[in-house]
Amino acid sequence: MQEIHNIIGGKMVASKSGRTSPVYNPATGEQSGVLGLSSAAEVGDAVAAAKAALPEWANLPPLRRARLMFRFKELLDKNAAEVARHISAEHGKTHDDALGEVSRGVEVVEFACGIPHLLKGSFSRNVGPSVDSYSDRQPLGVVAGITPFNFPAMVPMWMYPVAIACGNTFILKPSERDPSAPMFVHELFREAGFPDGVLNVVHGDKEAVDALLTHPDVKAVSFVGSTPIAEYVYATGTSHGKRVQALGGAKNHMVVLPDADLDQAADALMGAGYGSAGERCMAISVAVPVGEETADRLIERLAPRVQALKIGPSTDPQADMGPLITRQHMEKVRGYIDRGVEEGADLVVDGRDLSLQGYEEGYFVGGTLFDRVTTDMTIYKEEIFGPVLSVSRAADYDAAVDMINKHEYGNGTAIFTRDGDAARDFADSIEVGMVGVNVPIPVPVAYHSFGGWKRSLFGDHSIYGPEGVHFYTRLKTITSRWPTGIRSGAEFTFPSMN
């Protein structure tokens, strides 16, 4: 059985806390590894290693940091299939889905390769007599990232490549559910030639998280996970003087107008609702058809598609989706389906009793479809994080927009229509951070930034892209004047350029 250790200062270090957590293959239910859970002292060792590596790394010219990042990207491209294999083995998503995850992570590494340009400041000559002013963006120091199980390779790569390229050193606390992918990626990072201590990996639970949030030498924390934990991370980190970006939960709606291509909309809902077994913060979990006729026609198309979903282990190349991450989460998702039935929603397709021959102990839930879900129902209000799609009918366009804007989450949304006026109005008026027009999962490309609104994001900065560079750096402005031509004598009035 695989034993998974920390990486501190470039060395594998076994936790001595005496506490461990099992790692499972979700397709079979069998334990595949054991993970040591770090103590606060062991997190402190990682912080010390990052702090020791910081001066030399921060002073390295950005172009040289970029060259190492180019090498890292090259190794990721070469080993993408192996990274995907690690993802699938512990998360359960299909191999193609895992490859897509790797690809979107590598895009951020590629963005970070442009750091010499991204860190360029501005210069103004002669803002006053013989006075020049210029600005610079400088690294924060030791920073940390706490990442979720659903994207064990991609989300860490949304954080540390940008942070490290900016001149910071980094501590990654990945999910204890599927740690092997970030560990393998770290091997590639070291092979690329990055110095020891620039990127450290510590495994753990709440004790490790709290240690990062309260350690005085950690200057910033990035987090992706559920909203209650995001709120806790933000409140705790900021109360200890840290810069925090904490991305939380979602309940993403897709509005379908009567003029939409309904076959296209149905296909989009299938991929966006059931891909990765619904374990995506950008999954569409609520379809909002406008008008009864539109809703009836959409259900007619969705029901047979959901029934035909091929579900299996990641080793099955024909599988559309795999298992959920843990047995506990499987039971939680089934409980949501029970609750939907109890509260009066129409269960069109029931995925609760799925059983796969040879994988009876796996954590599988079949594709589930509800109709006539109302906004007071639990399955509408809460993030299920499973293969459950709810159809909530709206009487008209304004009712659909009002439904979305009243929800506590504001991560992603989409509209399917041929009407340019409606699409433009939707993009302008919807209170959601990421919007798709005939695009069901509007995850921004790496040179933009990812972030929701309302209770989907705590903090002032979105993740990666230009926002990521700003989060991991601080602005310094220098105003200078040299002695030539300066008259002597003290000046007691407030400095101005007059």
C-alpha positions as CSV (number, residue, x, y, z in Angstrom):
1,M,0.0,0.0,0.0
2,Q,1.3,3.4,-1.0
3,E,2.5,5.7,1.8
4,I,2.2,9.4,1.0
5,H,4.6,11.9,2.7
6,N,5.2,15.6,2.8
7,I,7.8,17.4,0.7
8,I,9.6,20.0,2.7
9,G,12.7,21.8,1.4
10,G,12.9,19.3,-1.5
11,K,12.9,16.2,0.7
12,M,10.3,13.5,1.4
13,V,9.4,13.8,5.0
14,A,7.1,11.3,6.8
15,S,4.7,12.9,9.2
16,K,5.4,12.0,12.9
17,S,2.0,13.1,14.1
18,G,0.8,9.5,14.5
19,R,-2.4,10.5,12.6
20,T,-3.3,9.1,9.2
21,S,-6.0,9.2,6.6
22,P,-6.9,6.4,4.1
23,V,-6.9,7.0,0.3
24,Y,-9.4,4.9,-1.7
25,N,-10.0,3.9,-5.3
26,P,-13.6,5.2,-5.6
27,A,-14.5,2.7,-8.4
28,T,-13.8,-0.3,-6.2
29,G,-14.0,1.0,-2.7
30,E,-10.6,-0.5,-1.9
31,Q,-8.0,1.4,0.0
32,S,-5.0,2.3,-2.2
33,G,-2.9,4.4,0.1
34,V,-2.3,5.9,3.5
35,L,-1.6,9.6,4.1
36,G,0.2,11.1,7.1
37,L,-1.7,14.1,8.6
38,S,0.7,16.8,9.5
39,S,0.9,18.5,12.8
40,A,1.1,22.3,13.3
41,A,4.9,21.9,14.0
42,E,5.4,20.0,10.7
43,V,3.5,22.8,8.8
44,G,5.9,25.2,10.6
45,D,8.9,23.2,9.2
46,A,7.5,23.7,5.7
47,V,7.0,27.5,6.3
48,A,10.6,27.6,7.5
49,A,11.9,25.9,4.4
50,A,9.9,28.3,2.2
51,K,11.2,31.3,4.1
52,A,14.8,30.1,3.8
53,A,14.4,29.7,0.0
54,L,12.7,33.1,-0.4
55,P,15.5,35.6,-0.6
56,E,17.4,34.0,-3.4
57,W,14.3,33.1,-5.3
58,A,12.7,36.6,-5.0
59,N,15.9,38.2,-6.3
60,L,16.2,35.9,-9.3
61,P,15.4,37.9,-12.5
62,P,11.9,37.3,-13.7
63,L,13.2,36.0,-17.0
64,R,15.1,33.2,-15.3
65,R,12.1,32.3,-13.3
66,A,10.1,32.2,-16.6
67,R,12.7,29.9,-18.2
68,L,12.2,27.3,-15.4
69,M,8.4,27.7,-15.8
70,F,8.8,27.0,-19.6
71,R,10.7,23.8,-18.7
72,F,7.9,22.8,-16.2
73,K,5.3,23.3,-18.9
74,E,7.3,21.1,-21.3
75,L,7.4,18.3,-18.7
76,L,3.7,18.6,-18.0
77,D,2.9,18.3,-21.7
78,K,5.1,15.2,-22.0
79,N,3.6,13.6,-18.9
80,A,0.0,14.6,-19.2
81,A,-1.3,11.1,-19.5
82,E,0.5,10.0,-16.4
83,V,-0.9,12.9,-14.4
84,A,-4.3,12.0,-15.7
85,R,-3.9,8.4,-14.6
86,H,-3.1,9.5,-11.0
87,I,-6.2,11.8,-11.0
88,S,-8.5,9.0,-12.3
89,A,-7.2,6.4,-9.9
90,E,-8.1,8.4,-6.8
91,H,-10.8,10.8,-7.9
92,G,-12.6,8.5,-10.3
93,K,-13.1,10.8,-13.3
94,T,-12.7,9.4,-16.8
95,H,-9.3,9.5,-18.4
96,D,-10.4,12.1,-21.0
97,D,-11.9,14.3,-18.4
98,A,-8.7,14.1,-16.3
99,L,-6.7,15.0,-19.4
100,G,-8.9,18.0,-19.8
101,E,-8.2,19.0,-16.2
102,V,-4.4,18.8,-16.8
103,S,-4.7,20.9,-20.0
104,R,-6.5,23.7,-18.2
105,G,-3.9,23.7,-15.4
106,V,-1.1,23.8,-17.9
107,E,-2.7,26.9,-19.5
108,V,-2.0,28.7,-16.3
109,V,1.6,27.5,-16.2
110,E,1.9,28.9,-19.8
111,F,0.4,32.2,-18.6
112,A,3.0,32.3,-15.8
113,C,5.8,31.9,-18.4
114,G,5.0,35.5,-19.4
115,I,5.9,36.9,-16.0
116,P,8.6,39.3,-17.2
117,H,5.9,41.2,-19.0
118,L,3.3,40.8,-16.3
119,L,5.5,42.3,-13.7
120,K,6.4,45.4,-15.7
121,G,5.7,48.6,-13.8
122,S,5.0,52.1,-15.0
123,F,7.3,55.1,-15.3
124,S,6.6,58.8,-15.4
125,R,9.4,61.3,-16.1
126,N,9.3,64.8,-14.7
127,V,6.2,64.6,-12.6
128,G,7.7,67.7,-11.0
129,P,10.9,69.6,-11.6
130,S,13.6,66.9,-12.0
131,V,11.2,64.5,-10.2
132,D,10.5,61.0,-11.6
133,S,7.9,58.5,-10.4
134,Y,7.7,54.8,-11.1
135,S,5.8,51.7,-9.8
136,D,6.9,48.2,-9.2
137,R,5.0,45.0,-8.2
138,Q,7.0,43.0,-5.6
139,P,6.3,39.5,-4.1
140,L,4.6,39.0,-0.8
141,G,6.9,36.3,0.6
142,V,5.7,32.9,1.8
143,V,2.2,32.1,0.5
144,A,0.0,29.0,0.7
145,G,-2.7,27.2,-1.2
146,I,-5.4,24.9,0.2
147,T,-7.0,22.9,-2.7
148,P,-10.1,20.6,-3.2
149,F,-10.5,17.0,-4.2
150,N,-12.4,17.6,-7.4
151,F,-9.5,19.0,-9.4
152,P,-6.4,17.7,-7.7
153,A,-4.0,18.8,-10.4
154,M,-5.7,21.8,-12.0
155,V,-6.6,23.9,-9.0
156,P,-3.1,23.8,-7.5
157,M,-1.8,24.9,-10.9
158,W,-4.2,27.8,-10.8
159,M,-2.3,29.0,-7.7
160,Y,1.4,28.2,-7.3
161,P,2.8,28.8,-10.9
162,V,1.6,32.4,-10.8
163,A,2.7,32.9,-7.1
164,I,6.1,31.4,-7.7
165,A,6.7,33.2,-11.0
166,C,6.0,36.4,-9.1
167,G,8.9,35.6,-6.8
168,N,7.0,34.1,-3.8
169,T,7.7,30.7,-2.3
170,F,4.7,28.4,-1.8
171,I,3.2,25.8,0.5
172,L,0.5,23.5,-1.0
173,K,-2.0,21.7,1.2
174,P,-3.8,19.4,-1.3
175,S,-6.9,17.4,-0.6
176,E,-6.3,14.3,1.5
177,R,-8.8,12.4,-0.7
178,D,-6.6,12.3,-3.9
179,P,-3.0,13.5,-3.1
180,S,-1.1,11.4,-5.7
181,A,-1.6,13.7,-8.7
182,P,-0.2,16.9,-7.0
183,M,2.7,14.8,-5.6
184,F,3.6,13.5,-9.1
185,V,3.3,17.1,-10.5
186,H,5.8,18.2,-7.8
187,E,8.3,15.6,-9.1
188,L,8.0,17.3,-12.5
189,F,8.4,20.7,-10.9
190,R,11.7,19.6,-9.3
191,E,12.9,18.0,-12.5
192,A,12.3,21.4,-14.2
193,G,15.1,22.7,-12.0
194,F,13.3,24.8,-9.4
195,P,15.3,25.2,-6.2
196,D,14.5,23.2,-3.1
197,G,12.0,25.0,-0.8
198,V,10.3,27.1,-3.5
199,L,7.4,24.7,-3.6
200,N,6.6,22.5,-0.5
201,V,3.7,20.1,0.0
202,V,2.1,19.3,3.3
203,H,-0.8,16.9,3.8
204,G,-3.3,17.3,6.6
205,D,-6.7,18.2,7.9
206,K,-8.0,21.1,9.9
207,E,-4.9,21.2,12.1
208,A,-2.7,21.8,9.1
209,V,-5.1,24.3,7.6
210,D,-5.3,26.3,10.9
211,A,-1.5,26.3,11.1
212,L,-1.2,27.9,7.7
213,L,-4.0,30.4,8.5
214,T,-2.3,31.6,11.7
215,H,1.4,31.3,11.0
216,P,2.9,34.8,11.1
217,D,5.3,34.1,8.2
218,V,2.5,33.1,5.8
219,K,1.5,36.3,4.0
220,A,-1.3,35.1,1.8
221,V,-3.6,32.1,1.4
222,S,-5.6,30.9,-1.6
223,F,-8.5,28.4,-1.0
224,V,-11.0,26.6,-3.2
225,G,-13.7,24.5,-1.5
226,S,-17.2,24.7,0.0
227,T,-18.7,28.0,1.1
228,P,-18.8,27.4,4.9
229,I,-15.0,26.5,4.8
230,A,-14.2,29.4,2.5
231,E,-15.9,31.8,4.9
232,Y,-13.9,30.3,7.8
233,V,-10.6,30.4,5.9
234,Y,-11.3,34.1,4.9
235,A,-12.3,35.2,8.4
236,T,-9.4,33.3,10.1
237,G,-6.8,34.3,7.7
238,T,-7.7,38.0,7.5
239,S,-8.0,38.2,11.3
240,H,-4.3,37.1,11.4
241,G,-3.3,39.8,8.9
242,K,-3.2,37.7,5.7
243,R,-4.3,38.4,2.3
244,V,-7.0,35.8,1.4
245,Q,-8.8,34.7,-1.7
246,A,-11.3,32.0,-0.8
247,L,-13.5,30.5,-3.5
248,G,-16.6,28.8,-2.3
249,G,-19.7,26.9,-3.5
250,A,-22.0,27.3,-6.4
251,K,-25.5,26.6,-7.7
252,N,-25.1,27.3,-11.4
253,H,-28.2,27.9,-13.6
254,M,-28.6,27.6,-17.3
255,V,-31.5,29.6,-18.9
256,V,-33.0,28.1,-22.0
257,L,-35.1,30.6,-24.0
258,P,-37.8,29.4,-26.4
259,D,-35.8,30.3,-29.5
260,A,-32.8,28.2,-28.4
261,D,-31.7,25.1,-30.3
262,L,-33.0,22.6,-27.8
263,D,-30.9,19.7,-29.0
264,Q,-27.8,21.8,-28.5
265,A,-29.1,23.0,-25.1
266,A,-29.8,19.4,-24.0
267,D,-26.4,18.2,-25.1
268,A,-24.8,21.1,-23.3
269,L,-26.7,20.3,-20.1
270,M,-25.6,16.7,-20.3
271,G,-21.9,17.6,-20.4
272,A,-22.2,20.4,-17.9
273,G,-24.5,18.6,-15.5
274,Y,-23.1,15.1,-15.5
275,G,-19.5,15.5,-16.5
276,S,-17.1,14.5,-13.7
277,A,-20.2,13.1,-12.0
278,G,-21.3,16.7,-11.2
279,E,-18.3,17.2,-8.9
280,R,-17.4,20.6,-10.4
281,C,-17.9,24.0,-8.9
282,M,-18.9,25.2,-12.4
283,A,-21.3,22.3,-13.1
284,I,-24.8,23.3,-14.3
285,S,-27.1,21.9,-11.6
286,V,-30.3,23.9,-12.5
287,A,-31.8,24.2,-16.0
288,V,-34.3,27.1,-16.3
289,P,-36.4,26.7,-19.4
290,V,-38.6,29.8,-20.1
291,G,-42.2,28.8,-20.7
292,E,-44.1,25.5,-20.2
293,E,-43.7,24.5,-23.8
294,T,-39.9,25.0,-23.8
295,A,-39.7,23.0,-20.5
296,D,-41.7,20.1,-21.9
297,R,-39.7,19.9,-25.0
298,L,-36.4,20.1,-23.0
299,I,-37.5,17.3,-20.7
300,E,-38.4,15.2,-23.7
301,R,-34.8,15.5,-24.9
302,L,-33.1,15.3,-21.6
303,A,-34.8,12.2,-20.1
304,P,-33.6,9.6,-22.7
305,R,-30.1,11.2,-22.7
306,V,-29.8,10.8,-18.9
307,Q,-31.1,7.2,-19.0
308,A,-28.5,6.4,-21.7
309,L,-25.5,7.7,-19.7
310,K,-22.7,5.2,-19.6
311,I,-21.3,5.0,-16.1
312,G,-18.2,3.1,-15.2
313,P,-14.7,3.1,-13.8
314,S,-12.1,5.4,-15.3
315,T,-10.5,2.4,-17.0
316,D,-13.6,2.1,-19.2
317,P,-12.9,4.3,-22.3
318,Q,-16.6,4.3,-23.1
319,A,-17.7,5.7,-19.7
320,D,-19.3,9.1,-19.7
321,M,-18.8,9.6,-16.0
322,G,-17.3,7.7,-13.1
323,P,-17.9,7.3,-9.3
324,L,-18.2,9.9,-6.6
325,I,-15.2,10.6,-4.4
326,T,-16.1,8.8,-1.2
327,R,-18.8,6.5,0.2
328,Q,-19.9,9.3,2.6
329,H,-20.4,11.6,-0.3
330,M,-22.3,9.0,-2.3
331,E,-24.7,8.6,0.6
332,K,-25.0,12.4,0.9
333,V,-26.0,12.7,-2.8
334,R,-28.5,9.9,-2.5
335,G,-29.9,11.7,0.6
336,Y,-30.5,14.8,-1.5
337,I,-32.4,12.8,-4.1
338,D,-34.6,11.3,-1.3
339,R,-35.2,14.9,0.0
340,G,-36.2,16.1,-3.5
341,V,-38.8,13.4,-3.7
342,E,-40.1,14.1,-0.2
343,E,-40.4,17.8,-1.0
344,G,-42.5,17.2,-4.1
345,A,-40.2,17.5,-7.1
346,D,-40.9,15.2,-10.1
347,L,-38.2,12.5,-10.3
348,V,-37.9,11.9,-14.0
349,V,-34.7,9.7,-13.9
350,D,-33.6,8.0,-10.6
351,G,-29.9,7.2,-10.2
352,R,-30.0,6.0,-6.6
353,D,-30.0,2.2,-7.2
354,L,-27.2,2.0,-9.8
355,S,-25.0,-1.1,-9.4
356,L,-22.2,-2.1,-11.7
357,Q,-21.2,-5.7,-12.0
358,G,-17.7,-6.2,-10.6
359,Y,-17.8,-2.7,-9.0
360,E,-20.5,-3.3,-6.4
361,E,-18.4,-1.6,-3.7
362,G,-17.7,1.5,-5.8
363,Y,-19.2,4.9,-5.0
364,F,-21.5,5.1,-8.0
365,V,-24.7,7.2,-8.4
366,G,-26.5,7.2,-11.7
367,G,-27.5,10.3,-13.6
368,T,-30.6,11.8,-11.9
369,L,-33.1,14.3,-13.4
370,F,-35.7,16.3,-11.5
371,D,-38.5,18.4,-13.0
372,R,-40.7,21.1,-11.5
373,V,-38.1,22.0,-8.8
374,T,-39.2,25.1,-6.9
375,T,-36.9,27.7,-5.3
376,D,-38.0,26.7,-1.7
377,M,-36.7,23.0,-2.2
378,T,-33.5,21.8,-0.6
379,I,-32.2,20.4,-3.9
380,Y,-32.6,23.9,-5.4
381,K,-31.0,25.9,-2.6
382,E,-28.0,23.7,-1.7
383,E,-25.0,22.6,-3.7
384,I,-25.4,18.8,-4.2
385,F,-22.0,18.2,-6.0
386,G,-23.3,15.1,-7.7
387,P,-24.9,13.9,-11.0
388,V,-28.3,15.5,-10.2
389,L,-29.8,18.0,-12.6
390,S,-32.9,20.0,-11.5
391,V,-35.3,21.7,-14.0
392,S,-36.9,24.8,-12.5
393,R,-39.5,26.3,-14.9
394,A,-39.7,30.0,-15.3
395,A,-42.8,31.8,-16.6
396,D,-40.8,34.4,-18.6
397,Y,-37.3,35.8,-19.0
398,D,-37.6,38.3,-16.2
399,A,-38.6,35.5,-13.8
400,A,-35.6,33.4,-14.8
401,V,-33.2,36.3,-14.2
402,D,-34.8,37.1,-10.9
403,M,-34.5,33.5,-9.8
404,I,-30.7,33.5,-10.4
405,N,-30.1,36.9,-8.9
406,K,-31.9,35.9,-5.6
407,H,-29.8,32.8,-5.1
408,E,-27.0,33.1,-2.5
409,Y,-24.4,31.8,-4.9
410,G,-23.1,33.7,-7.9
411,N,-20.3,31.5,-9.4
412,G,-21.3,30.7,-13.0
413,T,-24.3,30.9,-15.2
414,A,-25.3,30.5,-18.9
415,I,-28.0,31.4,-21.3
416,F,-28.9,29.5,-24.5
417,T,-30.6,31.7,-27.1
418,R,-30.4,33.0,-30.7
419,D,-31.5,36.4,-29.5
420,G,-28.6,38.8,-29.2
421,D,-30.5,41.4,-27.3
422,A,-31.6,38.9,-24.7
423,A,-28.0,37.6,-24.4
424,R,-26.5,41.0,-24.0
425,D,-29.1,42.0,-21.4
426,F,-28.5,38.8,-19.5
427,A,-24.7,39.3,-19.4
428,D,-25.2,42.9,-18.1
429,S,-27.9,42.3,-15.5
430,I,-27.1,38.9,-14.0
431,E,-25.4,39.0,-10.6
432,V,-22.9,36.2,-11.3
433,G,-19.2,36.4,-11.8
434,M,-18.8,34.2,-14.9
435,V,-21.4,34.1,-17.7
436,G,-21.7,31.9,-20.8
437,V,-23.7,32.7,-23.9
438,N,-24.4,29.4,-25.6
439,V,-21.4,28.2,-23.5
440,P,-22.5,26.0,-20.6
441,I,-19.3,26.0,-18.5
442,P,-17.8,29.5,-18.9
443,V,-14.5,28.9,-17.2
444,P,-12.2,31.8,-18.3
445,V,-9.0,31.1,-20.2
446,A,-5.8,31.5,-18.2
447,Y,-5.1,35.1,-19.3
448,H,-8.4,36.2,-17.8
449,S,-9.4,35.4,-14.2
450,F,-11.7,33.0,-12.5
451,G,-14.0,34.1,-9.7
452,G,-17.7,34.2,-8.6
453,W,-19.8,36.8,-6.8
454,K,-21.8,36.8,-3.6
455,R,-21.1,33.8,-1.4
456,S,-19.1,32.1,-4.1
457,L,-16.0,34.2,-3.4
458,F,-14.6,35.8,-0.2
459,G,-11.8,38.3,-0.9
460,D,-11.1,41.1,-3.4
461,H,-9.2,39.1,-6.0
462,S,-10.2,36.3,-8.4
463,I,-7.8,33.5,-9.1
464,Y,-5.1,33.2,-11.8
465,G,-4.7,35.6,-14.8
466,P,-4.1,39.3,-14.1
467,E,-6.0,39.1,-10.8
468,G,-3.7,36.3,-9.7
469,V,-0.6,38.4,-10.4
470,H,-2.1,41.3,-8.3
471,F,-3.1,38.9,-5.5
472,Y,0.5,37.5,-5.2
473,T,2.2,40.9,-5.4
474,R,2.0,44.3,-3.8
475,L,2.4,47.6,-5.4
476,K,5.3,49.9,-4.5
477,T,5.6,53.4,-5.9
478,I,8.9,55.3,-5.9
479,T,9.3,59.1,-6.4
480,S,12.9,60.2,-6.9
481,R,14.7,63.5,-7.3
482,W,18.5,63.9,-7.7
483,P,20.5,66.9,-6.3
484,T,21.2,68.8,-9.5
485,G,19.3,72.1,-9.5
486,I,17.6,71.6,-6.1
487,R,17.5,74.7,-4.0
488,S,18.5,74.3,-0.4
489,G,16.2,74.8,2.6
490,A,13.5,72.9,4.3
491,E,9.9,72.8,2.9
492,F,7.1,72.6,5.4
493,T,4.1,72.6,3.1
494,F,2.5,69.4,1.9
495,P,4.5,68.2,-1.2
496,S,2.8,69.0,-4.5
497,M,3.8,69.3,-8.1
498,N,3.2,73.0,-8.4
